[in-house]
Amino acid sequence: MTDPQQASDPTADPDDPRLTVTRTLATVDPAQWDALAGPQPFVSHAFLSALHDTGCAAPATGWVPYYLILRRAGELAGAMPLYVKTHSRGEYVFDHAWAEAFERHGLDYYPKLLAAVPFTPVSGPRLLARTHADRVLLARGAIELTASLKLSSLHVLFPQAQDQQALEEAGYLVRQGVQFHWEDTGYGNFDAFLAALSHDKRKKIRQDRKKVAAAGITFRWLAGTAIDDAALSFFHACYVETYRNHWSSPYLTLDFFQRLREQLPGALVLILACRDGAPVAAALNMSDGEALYGRHWGAMEFVPGLHFETCYLQGIEYCLANRLSRFEGGAQGEHKIARGLLPTPTCSAHWITDRRFAEAIADFLQREGDAMTAYREDLEGHTPFRREQG
């Protein structure tokens, strides 16, 4: 791979792709990057830069950027967000057993190479390119980088379908996963959505909503520039409180969220739960104009049913009111099925440098994949919707 600081050559053959590595997105034109990334905010130049510039995903926290860049005649033709990782935190695809197996055999699993959006379990573009051939080129280039850095492995988390196809062609192992998403099948409003649910699920949601209302809770939806400093600061305090309640430390700073509000204002949707006009809980979502992505939540006091209402039902209601077709409620959680979020396949892709471990992990993934397929089929049999709804 060539020097990322090399000047553009106007005489270069446009069919001769050049792969480089850059350690900072400051070397990449934001408009060119975003043209490849598409509308989803999580892989935008602004989102990733905010993570780095505020120190949330940076070498000091175990995220060392190694952005793979593909150029033709000096023009950006592809990119892949990559990080050298010294741990597996903030990923949401769990490989701790693999790390322990390496350690038992006297091998180092860390550092490893990761293609992902830090702290963001949302499927989307990971091989940022316009053509399948360029996506395969990026996938193979990442393998070369793994070898040149003498790393144990390479992991691509939550790639979209077209990326998965390119990764498989490049020889990656694929791991199956599942999340829970809601889709608007033409409900029109929240009451119509409730009417599509089975009697017991509809009754339970209505009872839970009555309890929240009886506790004096009302809701405000704030989007974009309507999210003022006070609202954003309150949300972050709630976010920190959630981590404290789980004896953990938060990944993301108030500075990071302030950067998002400044640079991606149209992507932020904040749901505030209030009593007598004062906020008591908050859920931060992001939107790309088609889907709403539930990201972070917290509360300053416990109210029965408040978590489900703020994080899921209010998100669904917001989608219906704003004509968004999908709500992704985040990682994990079978409890989401009862609120109308159905099991949806996700995946990750993996390249293991040691061929012996690659064969063992391939065997494991085959068995795990069969179990995951059976698990999803079992979940689909517990649909919350009336049977005549399909």
N, C-alpha and C positions, 0 to 999 in steps of 0.2 A: 504494500500500500504506500501511496505517495504522501509527501509532506502536505498537511492540510492548509498550510499557509502559502502554497505555491500559487503564483499568479495565473489567471486565466490565459489560455493560449488561443487566440482567435483563429489560428490555422489548424487547430487540432481536428482530427477526423471525427465527425459527429457520431459515427458508428463505433468509435473506440471508447468505451466507458472507462471512467477513472474513479476508483474507490479510494477514499481518504478517510481519516479519522480526525475529528475535532473534539477538543475537550470542553468547548464552550459554544453555546448557541449564538454568542455574539458575533461569530464568524459567518453566520448564515443569515441571508436576507429573510426577514419575517414574512413578507408577502409571498416569496417563492416557497418557503416552508409550508405556509398555511394553504397554498394552492394544492400541494400534494396531500396535506393532512386531511382536508375536508372539513365539514361543519362541526364535527364533534369537538367540544372545547378541550378535552383532556390531553389531546396530542398537539394542541396549538402551540405555537412559539411562545405566546404570552404565558400560558399555564405552566409549561415546563420551565421557562425562564424564572417564573415566580418561585417555583420550588427550589431552584438552585440559588437564586440571588438572596433569598431570605434564609438560607442555611438549612432548610427542611430536608432536602435531598442533596447532600453535598458530601465531600470526602470526610468531613468531621463526623458525619452521622452514618458513615458506611456506604454511601452511594457515590461512586466515582464515575463521572460521565465519560463515555467513549462513544460519541455519536458517529455512526457510520454514514458517510456522505457519498452519493453517486452523482457524478457530473459527466456531461457530454458537451464538448466544446466550451467548457467553463460554466455551462448552465446547470442548475440543480435539476436532476432527473429522478433522484430517489434519496431516501434517508431512513435511518433506523435508530430509534432511541435505545441506547445501550448503557449499562452500568456495570462496573466491576463491584461486586458485593462481597463483604466480609461477614455477612450474616444473612438470615432469611426473613427478617422482620419486615413488616409492611408490604407483604406480597400477596397473601390470601390464597396461594397455592402451596400446599405444605409438603416440603421435601426433607423434613428433619430426619426421617428414618433413613433416607439415602445418605445424609451426612454422617449419621451414626455408623452405617455400614462401611463407608469409606474409612472412618476412624478406626473401626475394629480391625481393618486390614492394613493399618499403618499408612494410609494414604490421606492426603489433604483434600477435603471437599471445597473448602474456602481458601482463597477467593474463587468466585465463579462469575460468569458473565450473564447478565440478565437483560432481556428486552421487555420493558414494561413501563407503565405509567406509575410512578411511586405512589403507594398508599391508595390505589384506585382500582378496585376489582370490577372494571367495566370493560366489556368486550368492545374492540374497535380496531382501527388501523395500527399495525405494528411495522409493516413493511410499506413505507410511504412511497408509492410509485404509481405511475399511470398504466403500466402494462404488466402482464403476468411474467414476461421474460425478465423485466427489471426487478420484480419482487423475488424471483428465484435467484437472481444475481446478488441481491442484498442478503438473502438467506445464506447463500454459499460464502459470501464475503464475511459474514459474522462467524462462520465456522473457521475460516482462515484466521480471523482475529483471535479467536479462542486459542487456536494452536500457537500463534505467534506470541501470545501473552503467557503461554504454558499454564492455562487454566483447566480445571477439572471438567468443566461442563458449561453449557449454554442453555438458557431457559427463556422461552417466549411465552408470556402470560396473557391470556384472554385475547388472542388474535381473532379477527373477523374471518368469515368463511373463505374469502378469496386469499387471504394470507395463509390460512391453514393448508390450502391446496398447494401453494408454492413451497411451504415448509416441508410438506410430505414429499414433494418432488425432489427437494434438496436432501432428503434422507433423515429428517428429524423423526423422533418418536412422538406420538400424539397421546396425550392423557385427557380423558373425558372428565367433565365436571357438570355441575348443575347449579342454576340460580332460579329465582322465582320472580317472574315478570307479569305485569298486567297489560292486556291489550284491549283497546276500544274496538269492539266488533259492531259498532253502530248504535250504542246505547242512547246517545243524545244528552242524557243528564244522569245525575247520581241515583235518582229514584228508579230509573229504568235499569240501571246496573244492579241495584238491590233486587229488583223484581226478577232478574235472571238467575239469582242465587236460589239454592234450595231453601225450603221453609226454615229449617233449624239454623242455617248460617245467616239468613236474612234477619231472623229474630234475634240472634245473638249480637249482631252488629248494631241493631237498633237499640237493644238494651244497653250495650256498652256506651253508645253515643249519648243516651239519656243520662247515664251516670256521670259522664264528663260534663255535660251541660248542667246537671244538678249541682256539681261542684263549683259552678259559677264560671266555667271556662268558655271563652269565646276565641275565635281565631282571626288572625290578620295575615293576608298574603302580601308580601313585599317583593317586588322584582326590580332589578337594575338599580337605577339611581334613587329609587324610593327607599333603598336600604341605607339608612343614615348611620352615623358613627355610633350612636347609642344602641341601635338595633344590632349592629355587627359586633360590637363589644359584648353585648349581652349574650349573643349566640356563642361567641368564643368562650365566655365564662362557663356556659352550659357544656360545651364540648370538652373543656378541661375537666369539669366535674365528672363527666362520664368516665374518663380515664382514671381519675382518682378513686372513683367507686369500685373500679376493677383493679386497684393497686398497680396501676401502670402509669406511664408518662405519655402525654400527647405528642404526636408527631408534628403537628402543624401549628404555626404561630399566628397571632393576630395580624402581624405584618404580612404574612402570606395571603390571608383572606382580604386584607385591605388592597393588596396588589391586584387580586382578581377583580375586585369591585371597580378599580380604576381602569384596568385594561380589558376586562371581559364583562362589562356591566350587564349586557344583554343575556348573559348565561346564568346569572344568579337568581334563585328563587328562594326566599326565606319565609318559612311558615312559623309564625309566633303564636303560642298559646298564652292567653292573657286572662287575668281576673281583675275586675274593676279597673281595666285599662293598663294594668301593670303586667309585664311579661313574666311567665313562670317556667316556660319551656320553649325550645326552638329546634327546628329541623332545617338544615341547609340542603337545598337541592340545586342541580344544574340542568340546563336545558340546551338543546341544539336546534330548537324550533320544531322538531318532530317528536322527540321523547323527553321525558323528565327522569333524571337520575337522582335517586335518594342517596345522600352522601354522609351527612353527619347530624347527630342529634344529642341533646342533653336537656336535663330538667333540674330546677333548683328545689323542687319538692316532689314527693310522690303523690300522684293522683291516680286511682285505679282506672285503667283503660287509656290513660293519656298517651303512652308511648305508641300504641297501635293507631290511635286516632291521628296523632300529629305526624307520625312517620309514614303511614300507609294510606289511611282513608282520606286524609286531607290531600295527599299527593294525587290520589285517583280523582278526587273531586276537582282539583286544580287542572288536571289533564282534560277532563270533560269540559270544564268551563273555558279552556283556552285551546281546545281542539288539538291536543297532543295525542298521538296515537298509541303511545306506550309509556309505561311507568316501570322502571327497573329499581327494585327496592333494596339493592345491595347484595352482599354476599350472604349465603347460608340462610337457614331459617325455615323449617317446615311449617311453622306457625303462620307463615304468610299465606298459605293455601286457603285457609279459612277466610281470608280477606280478599280473595279473588285473584291472587297472584299465583300463576301456574308454573310447574317445573319447566325450565328452558335449558337446553344443552349449552354448555360452555366447553372450552378446551384450553390446553396449554401444549407447547411443543418443546422437545428436549433433545439436545445433542450431548452425548457422554463421550468424553475423549478416550477413556480406557475401554477397549473393546470388550473385555471380560465383564465389566460392570454394565456396559451398554446392553449386552445380551441378557444379563440378569434382570435389568430394569425393563427391557422389552417384554420379557416373560411376565414380570409383575404387572405391567400396564395392560397386557392382554387379559389377565385374570381380573384385574381391577375394573377394566372396561366392561367385561361381561357382567360383573356385579353392579356397576353403575347403570347399565342398560336395564337390568332387572329392577333396580331401585327406582328409576324414573318411571318404568311401566307400573310399578306398584303405586307410586304417588299419583299417576294419572288416573288410577282407579278410585282415588278419593277426591274427585272433582267437587268443588263447592257449588257448582252450577246445577240447575235442574237438568235431569237426564235428557229431556227433550231439547235442551239447548246445545247438546253435543259435547 
